[in-house]
Amino acid sequence: MTVVRDRVTTRIASPPMRRRLSPLLVVVAGAAIVVALTYTLPPFRTYQLATVGAYLCVTAGLTVLTGLNGQLSLGHGALMATGAYTLALWQNKFNLLAVGIVVAVLVTTAVGAVIGLAAARLRGPYLAGLTLAVAVVVPSITSTFDETFNSDQGLSVILNPPPESLTVEQWQAWLCWGAALVTVFVLALLTRGRFGRDMRAVRDDETAARLAGISIARTQVAAFVVSAACAGLGGALFAVMAQSVSPGAFPLTLSLFLLMAIVIGGLGRLSGALIGAVLLVALPAVAHEIGEAAGSQRLEGNLALTFFGVVLVVVMLAAPGGLASLRPFKKKGHR
Amino acid sequence: MKRTATALTAAVLLAVSGCSNSDGGGSNSSADTPGVTDTEIVVGTHMPLTGPAAAGYSKIAPATKAYFDYVNANGGVHGRKITYKIMDDGYNPANTQQVVRQLVLQDKVFAILNGLGTPTHSGVLDFLKTNRVPDLFVASGSRSWNQPDKYPGTFGFNPDYTVEGKILATHVKTEHAGKKVCFLGQDDDFGRDSLAGIEKVLGPVAAKQSYVTSNPNVGPQMGALKAAGCQVVMLATVPGFTALSIGTAAKIGFKPQFVVSNVGSDPATLAKTLGAAAPLLEGVVAANYLPLVNDTANPWIQLYTKVNKEYNAGAEMDNNVVYGMSVAYLFVQSLQSAGKDLTRDGIIEAVKKGGFTGPGLVPVRYSATDHSGYGGEQLTTIEGGQAKWLGKPFRTDDGDGAVEVYEQAAVAPPANGIPAA
């Protein structure tokens, strides 16, 4: 972990020479592209596009926490589960989706604050251990309180059908990407301002940061809370897409995949989070194709994990800063 | 931020290039029904080929496919060959969501056939309904499949767990009168429906425990049942957990009479899982509604053995193979009944019309108001590692109806082994 962090540090710490695009411009362009795609892609691809959007909420938040603030979380799957279950319980009681998503984010934020308070006191492997425990405990909670959470079977989510003029998949893609773009926009603004500088300062040298008058604990807890809110939003979106929640949707491997995805994509960069989100959807799909081509359906259950591992090794060897650090057009004077 | 823009473009390109291979091959059937052409019918399923429920169940879909291949080799149904797409969901409801969407949206299947599992399939009911995909012969006995008003396209296959619970409990009531009866079930609708049936006949059980498939340890549960002094333990468990429960009980010196749900009772699967401890299975009581695999004189078993040898690479015959082929037989019957102009509404109407006779000891119950599968079971006991029939088939409903003996004899398969139109 330290090795990766140092390398990323040096890259990010270098003064930004390039002209920066306004986040608003990127978000508007992104929205236009997504809308165009939802009218051209076949339904299943649109569904996958929506999944990328939901993942992007989570990976963007996680990359801010891990890449910019240096806190490792293996428990983001559990935070997603918190958001998802909150939304499910809310929907089944009130059936008001917009409010439900907000409530899901708020509840996850509260849970994130509690974990963040504990996490701010821990470093390195101890922090990893704490967040790991959070990820592992989800299935036990759902089976212990099975009257509320209905154990492994999970809950179904009551949803109103989408507006007449849209297909279900288009509606899902708009919803997920709307949320994802708002998340990215807010995170971009946050990390560019004082909060972003504080987070980087804390990550790079806590003593120096404290000397500069930055409250270490407050910054770390705040970073965890922001990240948790994003995870809760992503989880709620997954609950909407699947129309159900179950502990099996948020296993430990999901938390590990999320972390791998942002490392492969490029730690600390929102563009890396996007690449990571795309990989989270694309790699299992590729693994499925390979498994089918090899004629063994039993292979694909295990292939995705192998695949991610291999990609991680290759990317770390070839581009330690992640895929987002690759700039093939740099020498041609592209913009 | 330029990188973000580059990445966005890359993502778009990736998505677009990805979709190029999924296009084409639209339906050229006159009816314009997804998954149906003049020469082919594509159906899909989700099955636990890996994971906690794979033991035994992973053999079902290949057997179904083998029977379809047999039908295809004999000219198919109304000139159409059946393609069966099998997806592994690992018995994880979240994966089921994913693979069923892939089957319906990407592979454009005509119907989902025999999707396995109560917790897994429950999660896709709404999706299948929204997309108007026939959801035929679900491989589970949950009462959720029998909701014609809410899910008009969904039909069960197994006798529902409440029916089964009532039949098993009736046996316990007569054969083990006055004994302390306890229950261990899966912590979902499977366990709950089963317990509901048992308690309809026996009243409240002395002790009840539950397990989840994600935690392969039933030590605490068996310990609690032993401590409660249970003499009969009724199991609503998948095969892996039946074996685990019986093995764990033996380990702590707990030897009750086990009475097991049909879905967790295939002797071959259990013996394989228990290994050297397989003799523990002697005397275990269960139930079945399809011919037993060791009954080699049964014409259905003879047919299935032949198909298995020719089209399933001679996989070891067990009750899962019998089950898989019986599902396939019923689906071919439905296709024949739906006629040459095959549509999604057409097949649902055909199944609703019912009147199918096949390998079952009692008939399936399909009608406009009843979407549950087989209506009863006959008890079995394990002797010398083989299941053996006890008594006569019973029939009942999931309400307060009585458990009655079903007298009519089972029918024999047609000479060529393929149902006629």
Contacts between the chains, C-beta under 8 A, distances in Angstrom:
chain1	res1	chain2	res2	distance
A	18	B	2	6.5
A	19	B	2	7.9
A	20	B	1	5.1
A	20	B	2	8.0
A	21	B	1	3.7
A	21	B	2	6.1
A	21	B	4	7.3
A	21	B	5	6.4
A	22	B	1	7.6
A	23	B	1	6.8
A	26	B	1	5.8
A	26	B	4	5.4
A	26	B	5	6.3
A	26	B	8	7.5
A	29	B	5	7.2
A	29	B	8	7.3
A	30	B	8	5.9
A	33	B	8	6.5
A	33	B	12	5.8
A	37	B	12	6.8
A	37	B	15	6.6
A	40	B	16	7.9
A	41	B	15	6.7
A	41	B	16	7.8
A	41	B	19	5.5
A	42	B	19	5.8
A	42	B	22	6.0
A	42	B	23	6.6
A	42	B	105	7.5
A	42	B	106	7.6
A	43	B	105	4.4
A	44	B	22	6.9
A	44	B	101	6.7
A	44	B	102	6.5
A	44	B	105	3.7
A	44	B	106	3.8
A	45	B	15	6.2
A	45	B	18	6.6
A	45	B	19	4.4
A	45	B	22	7.1
A	47	B	101	5.9
A	47	B	105	6.1
A	48	B	15	7.5
A	49	B	15	6.3
A	52	B	11	7.3
A	139	B	212	6.9
A	139	B	214	5.0
A	139	B	215	7.1
A	140	B	215	7.8
A	143	B	187	5.9
A	143	B	210	7.9
A	143	B	212	4.7
A	143	B	215	7.4
A	146	B	187	5.5
A	146	B	210	7.5
A	150	B	188	7.2
A	151	B	187	3.9
A	151	B	188	6.0
A	151	B	210	7.6
A	151	B	212	5.5
A	152	B	93	7.3
A	152	B	119	5.5
A	152	B	187	6.6
A	152	B	188	6.3
A	152	B	212	4.6
A	152	B	213	6.0
A	152	B	214	5.8
A	153	B	93	6.7
A	153	B	118	7.0
A	153	B	119	3.6
A	153	B	122	6.3
A	153	B	187	7.6
A	153	B	188	3.7
A	153	B	189	6.7
A	154	B	93	5.7
A	154	B	119	7.2
A	154	B	123	7.0
A	156	B	122	7.0
A	156	B	123	6.6
A	156	B	126	6.8
A	161	B	130	7.5
A	168	B	130	6.3
A	169	B	105	7.2
A	188	B	1	7.8
A	242	B	94	6.9
A	242	B	97	4.5
A	242	B	123	6.9
A	243	B	123	7.4
A	243	B	126	5.3
A	243	B	127	6.5
A	244	B	93	6.6
A	244	B	97	6.8
A	244	B	122	7.8
A	244	B	123	4.0
A	246	B	92	7.7
A	246	B	93	4.2
A	246	B	94	5.8
A	246	B	119	7.0
A	246	B	123	7.0
A	247	B	214	6.8
A	248	B	92	3.8
A	248	B	93	5.4
A	248	B	94	4.6
A	248	B	95	7.2
A	248	B	214	7.0
A	249	B	92	7.8
A	249	B	93	7.2
A	249	B	94	3.3
A	249	B	97	7.8
A	250	B	94	7.8
A	269	B	3	6.7
A	270	B	4	6.0
A	271	B	1	7.9
A	271	B	3	4.3
A	271	B	4	4.1
A	271	B	6	7.3
A	271	B	7	4.2
A	272	B	7	7.9
A	274	B	4	6.8
A	274	B	7	5.0
A	274	B	8	6.7
A	274	B	11	6.4
A	275	B	7	5.4
A	275	B	10	7.5
A	275	B	11	7.6
A	278	B	11	5.0
A	278	B	14	6.4
A	282	B	14	6.7
A	282	B	18	7.4
A	285	B	18	7.8
A	288	B	102	7.8
A	297	B	49	5.2
A	297	B	86	5.6
A	297	B	87	6.9
A	297	B	88	4.7
A	298	B	49	4.8
A	298	B	50	5.5
A	298	B	58	7.5
A	298	B	88	6.4
A	300	B	88	6.3
A	301	B	49	7.1
A	301	B	50	3.9
A	301	B	51	7.1
A	301	B	88	5.4
A	301	B	90	5.3
A	302	B	50	7.1
A	324	B	3	5.4
A	324	B	7	6.3
A	327	B	3	7.4
A	329	B	6	7.9
A	335	B	2	6.3
